Amino acid sequence: AKLAPPRCGPDVGHVLDVQLADGVTLRGYDLAPTHVQAGDVLTATLYWRARSAPSKDYQVFFHLTGESSEPLAQGDGPPLMGDYPTSFWAEGETIEDPHPVEVPLDLSTGQYRLSVGMYDLRTMERLPRSDGGPAGVEIPVTLGKD
């Protein structure tokens, strides 16, 4: 059974409008805590919008990276931990999708990024952006000290 989506989407702290293929848009995100330190669990709540119903189930990639693109920590998985697959999404629906990741204890203070987007688990192909940019979105994160 599927419940009807809310009539209006949630408030988004950091508004984006990144359109991906297959009807998926990343509307924005929120980060908690706002002051991140090594050892914290950083949760990025991603706000997805279905411009049209996606044709298949996608996974979310969620990587904490530094100067290189190699993940320092990651939390890939289906939206809402598999409770609401993308193939169930209806046109116009907004999905509030939290993704936690533990920040490694050995990271130095400085600038990092969260790289987020969606991919097909069978083929490992990322959903491309409609603006021709690299697949996914880079979210800046500053790691501070106590």
Secondary structure, DSSP 8 states (H G I E B T S, - for coil): ------SS----SEEEEEEBSTTEEEEEEEEESSSEETT-EEEEEEEEEESS--SS--EEEEEEE-SSSSEEEE--B-GGGGTS-GGG--TT-EEEEEEEEE--TT--SEEEEEEEEEE-TTT--B--BTTS--SSEEEEEEEE--
